């Protein structure tokens, strides 16, 4: 069984989600290879090796500078065919989803998406996918290869595991039709702290805040802790906070070291997006709130009193 992991990068860093998928792949197959595409990306090979890649394929070409999927499909389809990879794994993102879909069509290959885990099944790969509103986990397979797998964001935590990191440069040949699209601009949202997918600490506000202005309490606590602010679907639907901060089935899947939820009820839609958090602390005045059932520490009380006091204590500790 041979496995290739697509490592998406932003600037000079490989995405955390992609490194998490690489970590998982290496735990299954120590000979896992990785591929990095872009312009001026040769220096990222060392980072891939740091997380266990036995071999790193580098497609470094000005034609790959823009984060467009079709040129990457051209490069990866040729690489996969020539090297005969059985499995190709991706961490979920807009670009990775487009690349995986394009490869599925180009190679007539099977694609399973929204996976939360995987394991070996004999000499093959078996995917784990949530179903029935994430109330059950089912095994999914592939009828033909190469097997393409797209994993939910936050499914795996990156862990360093030194690999050989042998580097091989890949020749870049782009089809005429793949160069028809041109990126005319790219705007990056300005954020005061890390994204909710990257943050080790998340402070999450729910409808129990009572008013959108109360998110200032979440922001102050997150700032004191060095974390990020997240939200629930109900909050986003009400226009209280940006969609980019939404955790849950229709939002993002996260796995921080510490999750603090204030005024969050813990509905199943939200639970599936944060249940992999290492430590869960919940603050809610409703003692029967579902979130207490899977919290490590539950505080029954008024969040408007508790959160400011908690922020003061954290600031005092940091002083």
DRENZABA-538887 format. One record per residue (C-alpha): residue number from 1; x, y, z. Coordinates in Angstrom, 2 decimals. Layout:
<atoms>
ATOM num       u       v       w
ATOM NUM       X       Y       Z
...
</atoms>
This chain:
<atoms>
ATOM num       u       v       w
ATOM   1    0.00    0.00    0.00
ATOM   2    1.46    3.35   -1.06
ATOM   3    0.12    6.65    0.19
ATOM   4    0.53   10.27   -0.94
ATOM   5   -0.60   13.29    1.13
ATOM   6   -1.35   16.64   -0.51
ATOM   7    0.22   19.36    1.64
ATOM   8   -1.46   22.71    1.11
ATOM   9    0.47   25.73    2.29
ATOM  10   -0.20   29.37    3.08
ATOM  11    2.86   31.55    2.75
ATOM  12    5.85   29.86    4.33
ATOM  13    3.89   27.32    6.37
ATOM  14    2.10   24.09    5.59
ATOM  15   -1.48   24.12    6.83
ATOM  16   -2.10   22.54   10.22
ATOM  17   -4.89   20.35    8.84
ATOM  18   -2.64   18.96    6.12
ATOM  19    0.08   18.17    8.66
ATOM  20   -2.55   16.41   10.76
ATOM  21   -3.51   14.20    7.81
ATOM  22    0.19   13.50    7.19
ATOM  23    0.59   12.50   10.84
ATOM  24   -2.31   10.07   10.55
ATOM  25   -1.01    8.63    7.28
ATOM  26    2.47    8.07    8.75
ATOM  27    0.94    6.24   11.72
ATOM  28   -0.55    3.78    9.23
ATOM  29    2.31    3.65    6.74
ATOM  30    5.79    4.89    7.68
ATOM  31    6.70    5.13    3.98
ATOM  32    4.05    7.78    3.31
ATOM  33    5.03   10.40    0.74
ATOM  34    3.91   14.02    0.50
ATOM  35    3.54   16.46   -2.37
ATOM  36    3.87   20.25   -2.22
ATOM  37    2.88   22.44   -5.15
ATOM  38    3.46   26.14   -5.66
ATOM  39    6.13   28.69   -6.49
ATOM  40    9.15   29.05   -4.23
ATOM  41    8.07   26.11   -2.07
ATOM  42   11.23   24.00   -2.02
ATOM  43   12.02   25.15    1.50
ATOM  44    8.84   23.51    2.83
ATOM  45   10.25   20.01    2.28
ATOM  46   12.03   20.13    5.63
ATOM  47    8.75   20.84    7.41
ATOM  48    7.11   17.86    5.71
ATOM  49    9.98   15.63    6.81
ATOM  50    9.63   16.95   10.35
ATOM  51    6.12   15.47   10.42
ATOM  52    7.12   12.08    9.09
ATOM  53    7.14   12.23    5.29
ATOM  54    9.50    9.57    3.96
ATOM  55    9.61   11.28    0.57
ATOM  56    8.61   14.77   -0.49
ATOM  57    7.66   15.56   -4.07
ATOM  58    8.15   19.22   -4.90
ATOM  59    6.37   20.84   -7.84
ATOM  60    7.93   24.31   -7.80
ATOM  61    6.97   26.45  -10.77
ATOM  62    5.70   30.02  -11.36
ATOM  63    2.66   28.49  -13.09
ATOM  64    1.60   27.13   -9.68
ATOM  65    1.94   30.39   -7.77
ATOM  66   -1.80   31.16   -7.81
ATOM  67   -3.92   28.83   -5.61
ATOM  68   -5.88   27.47   -8.57
ATOM  69   -6.95   23.81   -8.67
ATOM  70   -6.68   22.80  -12.32
ATOM  71   -2.89   23.20  -12.72
ATOM  72   -2.47   21.12   -9.57
ATOM  73   -4.73   18.44  -11.01
ATOM  74   -2.40   18.28  -14.02
ATOM  75    0.67   17.84  -11.80
ATOM  76   -0.85   15.38   -9.34
ATOM  77   -2.60   13.20  -11.91
ATOM  78    0.70   12.61  -13.70
ATOM  79    2.57   11.97  -10.44
ATOM  80   -0.05    9.54   -9.13
ATOM  81   -0.14    7.62  -12.39
ATOM  82    3.63    7.42  -12.79
ATOM  83    4.34    6.41   -9.19
ATOM  84    1.28    4.18   -8.81
ATOM  85   -0.01    5.52   -5.50
ATOM  86   -2.86    3.50   -4.01
ATOM  87   -4.14    6.25   -1.69
ATOM  88   -4.14   10.04   -1.99
ATOM  89   -5.19   11.96    1.15
ATOM  90   -6.32   15.57    1.56
ATOM  91   -7.21   17.86    4.46
ATOM  92  -10.49   19.62    3.75
ATOM  93  -10.25   23.12    2.28
ATOM  94  -11.70   24.93   -0.71
ATOM  95   -8.58   24.30   -2.80
ATOM  96   -8.09   20.69   -1.67
ATOM  97  -11.75   19.87   -2.38
ATOM  98  -11.44   21.23   -5.91
ATOM  99   -8.20   19.34   -6.52
ATOM 100   -9.62   16.08   -5.16
ATOM 101  -12.75   16.43   -7.28
ATOM 102  -10.69   17.19  -10.37
ATOM 103   -8.47   14.16   -9.78
ATOM 104  -11.53   11.94   -9.33
ATOM 105  -12.78   12.95  -12.77
ATOM 106   -9.36   12.90  -14.46
ATOM 107   -8.32    9.49  -13.11
ATOM 108  -11.79    7.96  -12.94
ATOM 109  -11.00    7.37   -9.28
ATOM 110  -13.21    6.98   -6.23
ATOM 111  -13.47    9.90   -3.80
ATOM 112  -14.79    9.71   -0.25
ATOM 113  -15.17   13.06    1.49
ATOM 114  -16.06   14.41    4.94
ATOM 115  -14.12   11.57    6.55
ATOM 116  -13.26   11.78   10.23
ATOM 117  -10.76    8.94   10.41
ATOM 118   -9.33    5.96    8.54
ATOM 119   -7.63    2.65    9.20
ATOM 120   -6.09   -0.21    7.29
ATOM 121   -8.29   -3.06    6.13
ATOM 122   -5.98   -5.86    5.18
ATOM 123   -3.74   -4.32    2.53
ATOM 124   -6.18   -1.50    1.79
ATOM 125   -7.66    1.64    3.31
ATOM 126  -10.98    1.94    5.11
ATOM 127  -12.57    5.33    5.77
ATOM 128  -14.69    6.40    8.73
ATOM 129  -17.58    8.74    7.94
ATOM 130  -20.30   10.24   10.13
ATOM 131  -23.91    9.64    9.11
ATOM 132  -27.45   10.33   10.33
ATOM 133  -26.61   13.82   11.62
ATOM 134  -23.31   12.51   12.96
ATOM 135  -25.08   10.16   15.36
ATOM 136  -23.28    7.08   13.96
ATOM 137  -19.94    6.34   12.32
ATOM 138  -19.94    4.09    9.25
ATOM 139  -17.16    2.35    7.35
ATOM 140  -16.75    3.48    3.74
ATOM 141  -14.60    1.98    1.03
ATOM 142  -13.67    2.44   -2.60
ATOM 143  -14.68    0.34   -5.59
ATOM 144  -11.66    1.41   -7.63
ATOM 145   -8.40    3.22   -7.18
ATOM 146   -6.52    5.29   -6.67
ATOM 147   -8.44    5.88   -3.46
ATOM 148   -8.98    9.59   -2.85
ATOM 149   -9.86   10.66    0.70
ATOM 150  -10.85   14.13    1.91
ATOM 151  -10.82   14.55    5.71
ATOM 152  -12.79   16.98    7.84
ATOM 153  -10.81   19.89    9.20
ATOM 154   -9.57   19.22   12.72
ATOM 155   -9.79   15.45   12.35
ATOM 156   -6.15   14.88   13.31
ATOM 157   -3.67   16.73   15.48
ATOM 158   -0.21   17.19   13.90
ATOM 159    2.60   15.43   15.71
ATOM 160    6.28   15.61   14.87
ATOM 161    7.80   12.33   13.77
ATOM 162   11.04   12.67   11.87
ATOM 163   10.95   11.12    8.42
ATOM 164   13.65   10.63    5.82
ATOM 165   12.25   13.52    3.81
ATOM 166   13.98   12.49    0.58
ATOM 167   13.22   15.26   -1.93
ATOM 168   12.31   14.66   -5.55
ATOM 169   11.50   17.52   -7.90
ATOM 170    8.49   17.02  -10.14
ATOM 171    8.39   18.28  -13.71
ATOM 172    5.49   20.69  -14.22
ATOM 173    3.50   20.46  -17.44
ATOM 174    0.22   22.37  -17.55
ATOM 175   -2.52   21.60  -20.07
ATOM 176   -3.70   24.44  -22.28
ATOM 177   -7.21   24.33  -20.84
ATOM 178   -5.81   24.51  -17.31
ATOM 179   -4.30   27.91  -17.94
ATOM 180   -7.56   29.57  -19.02
ATOM 181   -8.44   30.73  -15.51
ATOM 182   -6.43   33.61  -14.06
ATOM 183   -6.40   34.82  -10.48
ATOM 184   -6.96   38.59  -10.60
ATOM 185   -6.90   39.25   -6.87
ATOM 186   -6.82   37.67   -3.45
ATOM 187   -7.97   39.30   -0.23
ATOM 188   -7.07   37.97    3.19
ATOM 189   -9.40   38.59    6.10
ATOM 190   -7.68   40.56    8.80
ATOM 191   -7.85   38.83   12.15
ATOM 192   -6.56   39.84   15.55
ATOM 193   -5.62   36.29   16.51
ATOM 194   -5.37   32.74   15.17
ATOM 195   -8.20   31.12   13.23
ATOM 196  -10.45   28.77   15.18
ATOM 197   -8.93   25.81   13.31
ATOM 198   -5.40   26.75   14.30
ATOM 199   -5.97   27.97   17.87
ATOM 200   -5.07   25.78   20.85
ATOM 201   -7.64   27.61   23.00
ATOM 202  -11.18   28.49   21.93
ATOM 203  -13.68   30.65   23.79
ATOM 204  -17.11   30.00   22.29
ATOM 205  -20.23   32.07   22.71
ATOM 206  -23.77   30.81   22.17
ATOM 207  -27.27   32.26   22.21
ATOM 208  -27.10   32.24   26.00
ATOM 209  -25.03   35.44   25.74
ATOM 210  -28.37   37.16   25.23
ATOM 211  -27.02   39.96   23.05
ATOM 212  -24.32   40.30   20.37
ATOM 213  -22.56   42.99   22.39
ATOM 214  -21.79   40.34   25.01
ATOM 215  -19.26   38.84   22.61
ATOM 216  -16.89   41.47   23.96
ATOM 217  -16.69   39.24   27.06
ATOM 218  -15.60   36.32   24.88
ATOM 219  -13.04   38.45   23.07
ATOM 220  -11.50   39.73   26.31
ATOM 221  -11.18   36.23   27.74
ATOM 222   -9.76   34.84   24.48
ATOM 223   -7.23   37.67   24.35
ATOM 224   -6.12   37.00   27.93
ATOM 225   -5.74   33.29   27.19
ATOM 226   -4.04   33.79   23.83
ATOM 227   -6.86   31.99   22.03
ATOM 228   -9.58   32.67   19.49
ATOM 229  -13.30   33.35   19.66
ATOM 230  -15.75   30.86   18.17
ATOM 231  -19.53   30.74   17.88
ATOM 232  -22.52   28.49   17.30
ATOM 233  -24.85   28.22   14.33
ATOM 234  -27.67   30.01   16.16
ATOM 235  -25.38   32.96   16.79
ATOM 236  -24.25   33.14   13.17
ATOM 237  -27.79   32.75   11.83
ATOM 238  -28.83   35.69   14.01
ATOM 239  -26.06   37.83   12.57
ATOM 240  -24.28   38.20   15.89
ATOM 241  -20.87   36.92   14.77
ATOM 242  -19.09   35.99   11.50
ATOM 243  -19.65   32.63    9.83
ATOM 244  -15.89   31.99    9.80
ATOM 245  -16.11   31.41   13.56
ATOM 246  -18.94   28.86   13.46
ATOM 247  -18.30   25.42   14.91
ATOM 248  -20.50   22.50   13.98
ATOM 249  -21.90   20.32   11.25
ATOM 250  -22.44   23.27    8.91
ATOM 251  -19.41   25.13   10.24
ATOM 252  -15.91   23.99   11.13
ATOM 253  -14.57   21.00   13.01
ATOM 254  -12.05   21.92   15.69
ATOM 255   -9.90   20.07   18.19
ATOM 256   -8.29   22.63   20.52
ATOM 257   -6.43   21.76   23.68
ATOM 258   -8.97   23.83   25.63
ATOM 259  -12.58   24.64   24.69
ATOM 260  -14.55   27.07   26.85
ATOM 261  -18.24   27.39   26.01
ATOM 262  -20.37   30.18   27.48
ATOM 263  -24.10   30.14   26.89
ATOM 264  -23.73   27.16   24.54
ATOM 265  -26.50   24.58   24.86
ATOM 266  -24.56   21.74   23.26
ATOM 267  -26.92   20.68   20.48
ATOM 268  -25.75   17.71   18.38
ATOM 269  -25.00   20.02   15.44
ATOM 270  -22.45   21.88   17.56
ATOM 271  -21.17   18.85   19.44
ATOM 272  -19.92   17.07   16.32
ATOM 273  -17.71   20.03   15.54
ATOM 274  -15.92   20.27   18.90
ATOM 275  -16.20   16.93   20.68
ATOM 276  -12.55   16.12   19.93
ATOM 277  -11.38   19.01   22.15
ATOM 278   -8.91   17.79   24.77
ATOM 279  -10.56   19.65   27.66
ATOM 280  -14.11   21.07   27.59
ATOM 281  -15.29   23.67   30.10
ATOM 282  -18.90   24.87   29.95
ATOM 283  -20.67   27.81   31.58
ATOM 284  -24.46   27.83   31.45
ATOM 285  -27.21   28.89   33.83
ATOM 286  -29.31   25.91   32.71
ATOM 287  -28.14   22.92   34.74
ATOM 288  -29.82   20.54   32.29
ATOM 289  -28.04   21.90   29.19
ATOM 290  -26.87   18.98   27.00
ATOM 291  -23.31   20.32   26.83
ATOM 292  -22.73   19.36   30.46
ATOM 293  -23.09   15.69   29.48
ATOM 294  -19.76   15.76   27.63
ATOM 295  -17.92   18.51   29.49
ATOM 296  -14.88   17.89   31.66
ATOM 297  -15.90   20.79   33.90
ATOM 298  -19.34   22.36   34.08
ATOM 299  -20.17   25.64   35.78
ATOM 300  -23.84   26.42   36.45
ATOM 301  -24.26   30.16   36.75
ATOM 302  -24.56   33.51   35.03
ATOM 303  -21.86   33.80   32.38
ATOM 304  -22.04   37.62   32.59
ATOM 305  -20.67   37.36   36.10
ATOM 306  -18.39   34.35   35.71
ATOM 307  -16.58   35.22   32.46
ATOM 308  -15.36   38.69   33.58
ATOM 309  -14.07   37.21   36.86
ATOM 310  -12.33   34.43   34.95
ATOM 311  -10.73   37.02   32.66
ATOM 312   -9.48   38.98   35.67
ATOM 313   -7.93   35.86   37.16
ATOM 314   -6.17   34.98   33.90
ATOM 315   -4.81   38.52   33.54
ATOM 316   -3.59   38.44   37.13
ATOM 317   -1.85   35.14   36.52
ATOM 318   -0.18   36.52   33.38
ATOM 319    0.96   39.74   35.08
</atoms>
